[in-house]
Amino acid sequence: MSDTLIVDYGAGNTRSVRAAFARLGETTILSAAPDAIERAPYVVLPGVGSARAAMEHLTETGAADALKERFRAGRPILGICLGLQLALEHSEEDGGVETLGLLEGTVHRLTDGRVPRLGWASVTPWDHSFYFAHSYAARSNATIATADGVTAAVAAGSFLGVQFHPEKSGAAGERWLASCRSRV
């Protein structure tokens, strides 16, 4: 497999995402440099952190524009947790944040059930359980899978995003990561 670039926006779950790809025999690069985002065969926008801090870092480094251009060019991007949320148009987090706008949709604070939403949940229609850790969730017409009535995955164009953490979801997550390139 060729190199996968994991976007480094100063926070996130980069260590566990890199370890998950290493288990699959994948070499990863950690960078927010626009030219690296442009050149990489596959880009992962990881999750965990604050929407505002992530967007500030992505904007300051030029990574936000590089990700938008990559999406417009139809080149694959995988978003994990916050990475999915950043791909939408707006997040309620941190008092409201304009996000990348790759896909139509917004991010809202969860109000029902346990918040933060931590633990395993079955994803429909995939019939596998994955590990979730989030307090905000997507609302988008690009939703392709749900868990407990909450968006679990979105896809549009060259972007595929998941709210769950495949890198923390054991064998099911590993199988999902191995197959996700074919979904974009």
N, C-alpha and C positions, 0 to 999 in steps of 0.2 A: 504494500500500500504506500501511497505517497504521503507527504507531510500534511498534517492538519494544523492549521493555525488556530490557536485559542486566544481570543481577544483579551488582552490584559488591560482592564480599566481601573486597576488599583484596589480591587476588592474581589470577592467572589470565591468560587469553589475551584479555582484553577488546579490546585494540587490533586484533588480527587478526580477531576475530569481527565487530567493528564494521565493519572494512574489507570483509569478505566480504558483509555485508548492504548496505553502501553500493554495492558493485558490482551488486547486484540492484535498486538504486533504492530501498532501504528506509531510512527514517530510524530511528535508534536513540537510545535514552535509556540512560544508565548510572546506576543507582541501586540502593540496598538499602533504600529507604524502604518500609515496609509499605503505605502508601497508594498509592504508585506501582506496586507489585507488584499490588495489588488492581485498579487502574484500567486497566493496560496490556492491550491486546487480545491480545498474545502476549509470553511471557516466556522468556528464554534463561538457563539456569544454566550458565555457561561452565566450562571445565576448566583444569587446570594448578595445582599447589599442593599443600598439605598438607590432609588431611581434617580433622585437629584444628583447625588455624588457621581453615579455612573454616567449620567448624561453630561455633566460638567467635564468629566475626564475624557469621554469620547469626543466631545466638541473641541476641547483644548488641544487634543493630540491630532485632530483631523480624522480620527477613526470614524466618527459619525458620518461625515461626507463620503468616506471610502466605503462604508457599509451600504449607504444609499446607492452609490454608483454600482457596487457589486450586485445589489438586488436588481437594479434597472437593467444590468447586463445579463441577467438570468443565471448568475453564478451562485452555487449552493451556499446557504447559511443555515446552521442549526442553532436555535436558541434554547437554552435550558433555564427554566424558572424565571428569574429576573430577565434573562436574555429574551425569552418569549415576550414578556411585558414591555421591554424596551422597543420591540419591533412595532408595537401599535402606535396610535396617534397621541394618546394622552394618558397620564396616570394621576389618580387622586393622591398618591403617596406624596409626602413632604409638602402638603399644601397645594399640590397641583404641579405637574411637570409635563412640558411638551416632550414627547419621545420621538423616536426615529421616523415614525409614519410610514414604514414599509407596507403595513397592512392596515386596513380599516379596523377600528375598534378602540376601546378604552379599557383602562384598568381601574377596578373599584375595590374598596376595602371590604373584606368579608365581614358580614354581620351575623350570619346564622351559624349555629353550632359552635364548636370549639375554635377559638382564634388565639394564637396561630393554629392553622390546620397542620398538624404533625402526624405522620404515620402512613400506614399502607392503605391503599384503596384500589379497588378494581376499576380498570379503565374500559369503558364501553365505546366502541364495539370490539376492542382487542382482546377482551377476556383474560387479561393478565393484571396482576397487582403490582403497583409501583409505589415508591416512597415519595411522599409529598412533605414539604415544609414551606408554608407561605401564609401571609396574612392578606394578600391582595390577589385578585383573580381577573382574568381577561373576559371581556364581552366583545365578541367579534363574529361576523358572518363567516369568517374563515375557520370557525371551530370544526374539527373533524373527529374529536373524541372528548368524552366527559368522564368525570368520576364524581359520584354523589351529586350530580346536577351542576357541577362546576367545570368550566373549560379545563380540559387536560391536555389538549393539543390543538394547534392551528396550523394551517398550511395554505399558502398562496404563492404562485410563481415559484421562485427558487428558494423560498423560506419555509422551513419546518420548525415549529417551536413546541416545546412541551413544558407544562407546569411542573411535572414531577422531575425527580432527579434520577436519571438512568444510571448514573455513576454510583449511586447509593442503593440501587434496587436489585442487588444480587444478580443471579443468573438471568432473570427476566430482563433486567436493565442491560446486561451485557449483550444478550441476544438482540434486544431492540437497537442498541448502538451499532451492532454489526450490520443490521439490515437497514438502518435509517437512510443511508446514501441513496438507496433505490427509491425512496419515497419523495425525494426532492427533485 
